[in-house]
Amino acid sequence: MSELPASGNDLTWGGMRGNLWIQSRLERAFGNKSWFRLFHVSNQVFLDKRGSDHRPVLVKLVSSSEAYKGSFRFDSRFLNKPVVKEEIKKAWLTNHPFFNISVADKLKKVRKTLSKWKKTQNLNARDNIVQIKKEFEKVHSDPFPSMNRSAFLRRELIKAYKEEEMFWRQKSKEKWAVKGDRNTKFYHASVKANRAKNRINKLVDANGMPQWSEAAKGEVAVEYFSTLFTSNCNEDYSAFFSGFSARVTTSMNDQLIRPVSKAEVKEAVYAIKAASAPGPDGMTGLFFQKY
């Protein structure tokens, strides 16, 4: 018997014994080999106490999706923030060439820097719009309204609407919509439709059990493709190709293995659609073209 992986406060009981407050771990969940063969990602969660001196224990048969945090995505609204360029430059130049830092490592540092900066900013355009509208109404309800303040709020409101449109346009990835078509509701509906169409609700594991959570589905996918692309055959097939003539000449091979030039890298970067889906590092084509 093995105890299930757990999360939360595992001191499930607490009470007074004399003048002392005692806490103890009384409740827990276990499984045998047959259990884990059927529910290999099962786990237990120790919940908050509600009235009782015992803590409830919730046994889940699938992994918790809470372990999956949202991944970083470069937001096109960053372009309107003057501080962003300085933050990127600072992160990029921090690494001294002496340490032989790769481009991938520099991008990782930039991603961390932008993530930290984003947490300190209120980039929710909808919340900004609501707050600006309230402030705008407050100014205009004043017996002696400030015209300068009113003009400033009007400019900020226009900017917030543009940022909201930019956000949902990037999310929707609608290529036919021309620049200037301000229809946030359309882009929002497009995003919802794409999410519904692309969402994988469940995956069936090797034991025939459906897995619903994001973590469990990820494990099923990894296991499936690891098995699919792992070869169990150790035979030598070189004899089958002994009579084939080479199709790649020496000059062709030299062209293929020669070092990539800066001009080729620049051409490839600017050939990417700016609003294309980001790569594994979360950076879109727009980021590389702009910075």
DANORGI-V713322 format. One record per pair of residues at least 24 apart in sequence whose ideal C-beta (glycine too) atoms are under 7 Angstrom apart, sorted by the first residue. I is the first residue (numbers start at 1). J is the second residue. D is the distance in Angstrom with one decimal. If there is no record, write none. Layout:
{{I J D} {I J D}}
This chain:
{{1 30 4.5} {1 32 5.5} {2 30 6.6} {2 31 6.3} {3 28 5.9} {3 30 5.4} {4 29 4.7} {4 30 6.9} {4 31 5.9} {4 42 5.8} {4 43 5.4} {4 44 4.5} {4 59 6.9} {5 43 4.5} {6 43 6.7} {6 44 4.9} {6 46 6.5} {7 43 7.0} {7 45 5.4} {8 45 5.3} {8 46 3.5} {8 47 6.6} {9 46 5.3} {9 55 6.8} {10 46 5.4} {12 46 6.3} {12 54 6.0} {12 55 4.2} {12 57 6.6} {13 53 6.1} {13 54 5.4} {14 53 6.0} {15 53 5.0} {27 54 6.8} {27 57 5.0} {29 57 6.2} {29 59 5.1} {37 207 6.8} {38 207 6.4} {38 209 6.5} {41 215 6.9} {41 216 5.0} {41 219 6.2} {62 211 5.8} {62 212 5.7} {62 213 4.2} {62 216 4.4} {63 213 5.1} {63 215 3.2} {63 216 4.5} {63 219 7.0} {64 213 6.5} {64 215 6.4} {65 213 4.7} {65 214 4.2} {65 215 5.9} {67 215 5.5} {68 214 4.9} {68 215 6.1} {71 282 6.1} {72 111 5.2} {72 115 5.4} {72 282 3.9} {73 278 5.5} {73 282 5.1} {74 278 6.2} {74 282 6.0} {74 283 5.1} {74 284 5.1} {74 287 4.6} {75 123 6.9} {76 166 5.5} {76 170 5.0} {76 286 5.9} {77 123 6.2} {77 163 5.0} {77 166 5.6} {77 167 6.0} {79 290 6.4} {80 163 6.9} {87 113 5.3} {87 114 6.6} {87 117 5.4} {88 291 5.6} {107 281 5.1} {107 283 6.4} {111 281 6.4} {111 282 5.8} {125 160 5.3} {125 163 4.5} {125 164 3.5} {125 167 6.0} {126 164 6.3} {128 160 4.4} {129 157 6.8} {129 160 4.8} {129 161 6.7} {129 164 6.7} {132 156 5.4} {132 157 4.8} {132 160 6.0} {170 275 6.0} {173 275 6.7}}
